[in-house]
Amino acid sequence: MNAILHLKRIIFKLLAAILCLFILGEVNSPLLSPQSRLAIFAMLGLTLVFLKYPVHRRLEDLVFFKILDFACIIAVVYCFGYILIQTEPIFKRFWIDGQSLGNRAGMEGPKDYIIGLLGLFLVLEGARRAIGTTLPLLALAFLLYAAFGQSMPDWLFPHRGYPWQRIVSQTFLHSQGVFGIALKVMLTYVFLFVLFGTLLEKTGATGYIINFARRLFRSSVGGPAKVAVISSGMMGSLSGSAVANTATTGTFTIPMMKSSGFKPSIAGGIEAAASSGGALVPPIMGAGAYMMLEIVEPAVTYLEIVKAALIPAVLYYMALLLIVHFYAGRIGAEVTSAAKEQATEVLPKFQGVIFFTAFITLILFLVLGYTPFRAVSLSLLLILIVSAFSKQTRVSVRGVFEAMEKAADSGVSLIAAASCVGLILGVVTLTGIGTKLPGALLPLAQNNIIFALLLLMVSTIILGMGLPSSVCYLLMATLVGPVLGDLGVVPLAAHLFIFYFGMMSMVTPPVALAAYTAGAIAGAGIMQTGFAAFRFALVGFALPYAFVLKPELLFLSPAGGAAGFFPVAVNALITAFATVPLAASVAGYLFTPLDFWKRAVLLAAAIVLFLTRFGWLQLLGFIIVLVIGFLNWRSRISEPNYGKA
């Protein structure tokens, strides 16, 4: 038994290194055809999935199921290796009838179909093991829809139906399914940034973030919670995963918050809300930015996406800091002596140099016109070179391989998810449901942009329950993204809207995965932590509406071009001001505790300031906020104990 586990670990480490080296080599100096490249990528990824994830936790110790894991690995190598051999010209002598798989489209043989069918099963099973049943069941539903379209009721978009051979051909054998855009994005962009984050962590630079945040808020009320907000935002931009970010930073920040007076569920909620916003922070933004490069029409550049995401990300974390500050004032949170001692620790300066070198060089290469994958590859090289100048940060050859192993450990679930999403996208292309669904939603919205946004928000959050946010975005962008374009919304704003709510599904009960992780660390109830996270992340539900209705927040004009300085500045300042009443209403505190009616009025004023353009409504909102703020300030200074706390 132990021998099998040991063998699995050795194979995993070896394949993890091969996967990372293959990606670095192939994206920078491609030698293979696109489908061959993706076949090797998926083969290595799914092999690692079957090595890492058992059939079921309760069955993983049984010898039969360990043998089954290796059988699945052999099947993965066979199926994806077949795609490689039948596609790549170097293997031409093995081609059936002397033709490549692509040239046999529509004329595939029984062997092609059987291997394709087995490949579909392996993709579904790999995704089930890696991320749970939600996505595989959804993919299976789409496959059944493709097969039995003629039996569907009118409200389920019936079609003529397709034989299983045609479905297998579309979803597995060719480039519109498993080997489509989802897997391409994972190979070209996402995995490299996962490796970027793990290598940066290996130098100790990510630990610098938490220490820096501690120093920054060493004497501030609710300082540990503010540390959680800043450190989670910075680290979340690297990982792009709300759950991974919560698990990483939460082990440090949640105990700190609890020791300073925050309830366990509140501490967990703050960490989950902060971690969920990490993928909204430029320049990395998890996987969403790279998917937008492939999907948004008309096409946008990476720098345009990063620029558009800047103001909303700043506003999100500004609001979260305000909520934390007001809430800490309400509960009388104190700065503990332990936190003060930690804040006085000398920061390892060279780790800070590494961290800022990584970010500055990454941005610099992007500004100079390098592609994202070339920019991150060069930044990886610079991290290794600069880190070698200090013993504290130097990464040995063994350390590099350990970073590769951790990157693979974090990234293989995304490979499995992307492969499974490919099945859905293949069916969408085959059946044309991607054009039918928007046509059905438009009459429901009745050309009412707010109602259309509400429909899109609800569907994105529901679909995002249990799915990685990048996968949720890709599905929604494919299925219903055109709805907003037809209503005259700036395309990039529409896609960012979907991306934001894909992230917010991580903190939306009943399935709030980031909040569940935080609750486990905090020792709090899952649902209590989920609702706390939802409350603290409330600004994330308002901002998407704000930047769709006011695209100047994305540096865009309503027509989609570049916006001028003045409209950008005005809308950004008004929305920034709106975060104050929103934070006060959520926390229930503004100088002094707020009555329920004041919280409700401040929330209404914040919504008005977020969603309307400059006019009498916004002026009324300003006045209401200032009046309530003045009344509470006067109430505070009239208290006998004012200034003694």
N, C-alpha and C positions, 0 to 999 in steps of 0.2 A: 504493500500500500504506500509506504513512505517512498519507495523507489519510483513509483509512478508519479507521485507529487514532485519529487526531485527532478525527474525527467521533464515534466511539464514546465517547471520553472526555468530549466536550462534552455529548452526550446523557445519559451516565451522571450527570454532575454536576447537570444540570438536573432529571432525573427523581428523583435522590436528594433534592434540596431539595423537590420537589413531594410526594414520598412522606412526608417528615417533617412538612411543613406540613399535609398532608391528615390524617395521624394525629392531630396536636395539635388540629386543628380539630374533627375528627369525634368523637373520644372525649370531648371536653369540651362540645361543642355539636352533638350529632348532628342532621343534616338528612335523611339517607338511611335507607331501610329496612335492616335487618340484612344481608340477602343482597346488596343493592346495594353497601353499604359494603365487604363482604368481597370482592366482585367487583372493585372498583377497587383494593383493597389487594393482592389476588393478581395482578391485571393489572400493576400497577406493579412488584411484587416479581419476578415471573417475567420481565418485560421487562429488568429490571436483571440478572437471572441470565444471560439469553442475551447481554447485552452484555458481561458480565464473564467468563463461563466459555465457552471454545471447545468444539467437538465433541470434540476431543482435542488435547493439547498439541503433538503432532507434526504436526498438520494445520492449526494455527491460522494459519499464514502463507499458506496457499493461498487464492486469491481465491474459488474456488467455495464453500468452507466459510464464508468471511466473508459471502458473499451468502446462504448458508443460514441464518446467524445472524439476518440481517435478515428473512428469510422467516418464521422462527419467531416473531420479534417481531411481525410483522404478523398472524400467525395467533393469537398470544396476545391482541392488542388486539381482534381480530375475535370470538374465542370468549367472552372475558370481558366484552367490550363488549356482546355479544348478551345475556348473562345480565343485565347492568345494564339494558339497554333493555327487555327483556321482563319486568322486575320492578318498576322504578321508575314510579310513577303519572304523573310528568311526561312520560313517553314513551308514554302510553296510546294515542295515535293510531297507533303502530307495532306494537301488540300483535296477535298473530295471532288472528283470530276475535274481537277485542275483549276477550280475556281474558288476564290475566297468566300468567306461566309457572307460578306456584304454583297458580292455579285450574285449570290444564290438567293437573295431576298425574294420571297414569294415562291421559291422552288426548293425549299429546304427538304431534307429527307427525314425518315423516321428517327435516325440516330440524333440528328440535330434537335428534334422535338423532345425526345426522351431526356437528353442532357439538359435542355432548357427547362423542362418540367422539374427535374431534380434540382436544378439551380434555383428555381423559384422557391421550392420548399426550404432549401438551405438559407436563403435570404430571409424568409419569414421566421424560421427557427432562430437564426442568429439575432435578429432584431428582438424577438421575444425574450431571449436570454439576456440581452444587453440592456434593454430599456423597458421591458414589460410588455403586456399584452395589447395595450391601446393601439399602437401604430400597426402591428401585424393584423389585428382584427379589422382595422380600417382598410388596410391594403387588401385583405381578403374580401371585404365587402365590395370594393371597387372591381376586383377580378370577377366576382359573381355578377356584378352589374354589367360588365363587358360581355359575359357569357349569356345572360338571360335578359338582355335589354328589351327584347320583344314582349316579355311578360310583365314589364313594369307598368304601374298605373301612370296616368297622365302627369301627376304631380311629381313623379320621380324621373322625368325626362326619358321616356322610352326610346329605343332605337332598334335597329334590325337584328342585333345580336351577332356575335362572332364565334366561330369554332375555336376550340381550345388551342389548336395549332397556330391560329392567327394571333391569339392572345400571347402565347409563349414567344412567338417570333417578335411581337411588338415590345414585350416587357423585358425579355432577357437576351435574345439572340442578337439584337441590333442596338443602335445607339440612342433610342428614344425612351428607354426604360431604365433598367438598373445602371447602364453605362451612359447615363444622360447628365443633365446639368447638375443635379444634386451631388453626385459622386465627383464630378469634375471640380466643383467648388471646394469640396473637402480636400481633394488632392492638391489643387493649385494654390489655395490660400489658407484654409483653416488649419490644417495639420501643422504647417510651418509655424503658425503663430502659437499653437499649443507647445511646440518644441521651444520656441522663443521664450515663453513663460517659464517652462521647466528649467531651461538653462540659466535664465536670470535668477530663478530661485536657488539654483545650485551655487551661485556666487555669493548668496546671502543678501542680494540687493532687495529682494522682496521683504525680508525682515526689517530692512531699513525703513520701509514705509510705515510700519506700525510704530517703530521707535520715534520716527520723525513726527507722526501724529500725536504721540504721547507728549513730546516736548511742546508741540504747538498748543495743546489744550491743557497744559499741566495745572493751571490755576483757574480753569474755567468751570462754571457750574455744569454738571452733567458731562464733564470732560471725557470719561471713558466711552460714553455713547457717541460723542463727536469723533473720538478716535475710530470707533467702529464705522462711522459714516465715511470718513475720509479714506481710511485704509481699505475698506471694502470696495469703494468706488475705484480706487487706483488699481487694486489687484484684480477686480472683476473685469476691467478693461482688457487685462492680459488673458484671463481664462475664458471669458465669454460664457461661462456656465454659472448660473445663480447657485445651483446646488453645490458645486465644487468650491465656489468662493465662500459660501456659508460655512462649509465644513472646514475650510482652511483657516480663515480669519476668525470664525466664530469660536474656535477653541481658545483663542486669546482674549477676544473682546467681550464675550458673553459673561464669563466669570468676573471681569473687571466691572461691568455694568451692575451685576448683581451685588457686588461688594460695596458699591456706592449708593445703593438704595433703590435700584430698579427691580420691579417684580420679575421673576423668571420669564413669564410669558411676554412681558414688555421688552425685556432685554433680547429675547429671541426674535420678537417682531421687528425691532430696530435693525438687528443684524440681517434678517431676511430681506427687509425693504432696501437696505443699503446694498446688499449683494446683488439683488435683482436688477438694480440700476446700473451695475458695472458694465454690462455689455452695451449700454447706451453712450459710454464715454469714449470719445475719439482719443487717439487715432486708430485703435485696434478694433473696438466694438464687436468683439466676439466674431461670429461668422456672418452676421447680417449684412455688413457693408460689402462683403465680397459677393454675396448672392445678389445684391442689388446691382452690382456691376454687370451681371449676366442677364438680369430680368427687366430692369427699368427701361421703358421706351418713352421718349427718345433717350438714347444711351447717355449716361453720365460718367464722369471720371471719379476715381477714388477720392481725390482731393475735394471735389464738389460734395460728395457724400459726407466726408469728415467735416467740412465747413458747415454744412447744413445741420449736422448733429451737435455742433458746439454749444449754441445758446440753450437749446432744450436740456442738454446734459448739465450745464451750469445751473440752470433754474431748478432742475430736479434735486440736485444736492444742496443748493441753497435753501430750498423749502424744507428738505429733510433735516438740515442743521437747525433751522428755525424751530421746527416741530420739536426736535430733541431739546433745544434750549428752553422753550416754553414749558415743555413737560417736566424737565428737571427743576425748573422754578416752581412749578405747581406742587411737586412732591417733596421739595426741599432736599434734592440730592446733594450730597457733599463730596468734596474731593478727599479721598482716603489718603492716609499717610503712605500706604504702599504705592499708590499711584504717583504721589509726589516724589518718592524715592526713585521709582522707575523713570520718571521724567527728568531727573537730574543725572541719569546715566550718560556717560560720554558716548556720543553716536560714532560708530565706525565710519569715518568720513569716506574711505575709499569705496565702501559699499554704495554710498550715495553717489559717488562719481560714476560707478558702474551703471546704477539705475538711470541717472539722467543722461549718461552717454547713450544708453540703449534707446531711450525715447527721442532724444534730440537727433541722433543719426538716422533713426527710422523716419522721422518727419522730414529731415533734410533730403534724404534720398528720394522720398516721394515728391517733394517740391522740385527736385532736379529732373523729374520726369521718369524715374525708374518705375517699373511695374511693382505692385505690392510684393509679389513673391521674390523678385530680385532685391528689393529694398530690405526685406526681413532677412534674406540670406546674407547680405552684406553686414547687416546689424549683428547677426549671430557671430560672424567672423570677428567683428570688432569687439564684441563682448569677450570672446576668448582671448584676444590679444591684450586688451586693456586689463582684464582681470589677472593676467599673468604677472603684472607689476607689483602685486601685493600677496603675501602669504594668506591673508584673511579671505581673499576672493579667488585665488588661483584655482582653476578647475583642472584636475588631472585627467588623463585619458580614461581612467576608470570612472571619474565623475561625469565625463561626457556621455559615456555609455549608460550610466545610471539615469542621466537626464533623458536620454532616448527611451529608456525603459519606462520611465514615468510618463513621458509624452504618449507612448503607445498605450499605456495603462489608462490614461485619461481619454485618448482619442479614438480607441477602437469602437466604443459605443456609438460615436458619431458616424463612423464608417458604416456600421450595421444599419443605423437609422437612415443614412443617406441612400443606401442600397434599397432599403424597403420603400422609401419615398419615391424612388425611381419607378417602382411598380405602379404606384398611384398616378404618377405623371404620365407614364406610358398609356394607361387606360384613359386618362383625360384627353390625351392627343388622339387616341384611337376612336373614341366615342363622340368627341366634340362637346362633352359636357362643360368644358371650360368656357365655351361661348354661350351655352344655353342657360347656365346658372345666372350670370349677370343679367341676361335678358329677362329672367323671371324676377330678379330682385329689384330692377329699376322701376317697374310699375308699383311694387310694394312701397318703395320710397317716395313715389309720386313726385319726383324731382325735388324732394325736400332733403337738403344736404344733411341736416342734423339727424333726421330719421335714418338716412342711409348710413351715416357714421355710427349710429347706435346699433343698427343691424350688423355692421361689420365688426364692431367692438364685441358684441355678444358672441358672434360666431367664432371670432378669433380666440376669445378666452375659453370657450367650450372646447375648441379643437386643441388649444394649448395645454389642456389638463393632461398631464402625464407624458407630454412630448417635450423634447428639447426645443428651446425657443426658436432656434434657427430653422429647425424642421417645420415648426408651426408657421413661421413666416413664409417659408418656401411654398407650403401647401396653399395658404391663404392668398399669396400673391398670384399663384397660378389659377386658383379657382375664382376668386371674386375681386381681385385687384382692379380689373377693368371697370368695375362699377363706378368707382370714384372718378376715373378718367372721363367717363361718359357724362358725369355731372359737372364737369368743368373744373375739377380740382387739379392742382399742380401734381404731375405724376410722382415726383420724388417725395412730396409731402404725403401722398396716399400710401406709398410704400413704407415710409417711416412710421405712419399711423399704425399700419399692420404690425410692424416690427415692435413698436412700443407695447402694444397689447399682447403680443406673444410673450414679451418679458413679464408683463403684469400678471399673466396667468400663473406665474411662479408664486405669487402671493395672494391669489384669489381663492378662498375656500369654495367648495369642499376639498378640491385637489390642489393644494398649494405646496409643491415639492420643496421649495426653499424654506418655507416656514416649518414644514415637517422636520427638516434637517436641523434647523435652529432650535426647535422645541425639544428635540432629543438631546442636544447639547446642553440646553438650559434646564432640563429636567422639568419641563412644563407640559401642560396639556396641548395636544396637537391642534385642536380647534381653537383654543384660546390664543395660542401663538399665531395661528393663521389669521384670525380676525384682527389681532394687534398689528400684524404685518400689513394687512389690507389697509388699515387705518393710517399707518405711518406712510404708506406708499400712495396715498390718495392723490398727491400731486401728479403722479404718473398716469392717472386716469383723466386728468384735466389738460395736461400739456398737449397731448396729441390733437385734441379738439382745437386748442389755441393755435397750433402752428398750421393746421389745415385751413382754418378760417383766416389766419393772419400769417401767410407764408413769409412775410418779412422776418419772422423769427428764425427762418432757415436761410436768411440772406437771399431770398427769392421774391420776385414781384408776383402779384396775382396772375400775371400772364405767363409766368414761368421763367422769365429772364432774371438777370441780376438786379437786386433791389438797391436803391440808393442809401447813403449813410443815414440821412435824417429819418426816413420811415423805419429803418432797422432799429435805430437808437430809441425812437419814441415807443415803438411796440415792445421792445425788450425791457425798457424801464417800467412801462405800465404793467407788463406781466410780472416783472420782478417785484413790483409793489404789491401785486395781487397775491404773491406767495405769503405775505405777512398775515392778512386776515385768514387765509386758508390754514396756515400753520397754527394760528391762535385758536381757530374754531376746532381743529383736530385735537390740539393739546388741552383746550379748555382753560387757557391762561393767557393774559396779556397785562403785564404789570401785577395784576391780582387775578385770582380765579374768576372765570367768566360764568355768568348765569346761563341757563339753557337757551333763553331767548336771544341773548347776545351772541352765543355761538352760532345759532341758526341764521341770524341776520348777517354776521360776518361771513359765513359760508356762502350765503346768497350774493353778497357783495363781491366776494372773490370770484364766483362763477361769472358774474356780469363782467368783471374786469378781464377775466380770461377770454371770454368768448365774443365780446363785442369790440367794435372799432371805436376810435375816439369820437365821443359825442356826449349828449346829455345823460345817457345811461351810465357811461363811465364816470362822468362828473358826479352823478348821484352816488355811485359806488365809493368814489374817493371821499366824499363828504361823510358818508355813513361810517367808514373805517376810521377817519380822523376823529369824529365825534365820540365813538365808542372808545377809541384809544385814549382820548383826552379824559373822558369820564373815569376810566379805570386808573389812569395815571394819578388823577386828583384823589381818587379813593385810596390809592396806595400811600401817597405822601401824607394823607390825613390820619393814617393808622398810627397808633401810639408806638408800635415796635418797628416802624419803618427804619431801615438802615441798620438794625441790630442783628439781623439774621446772618 
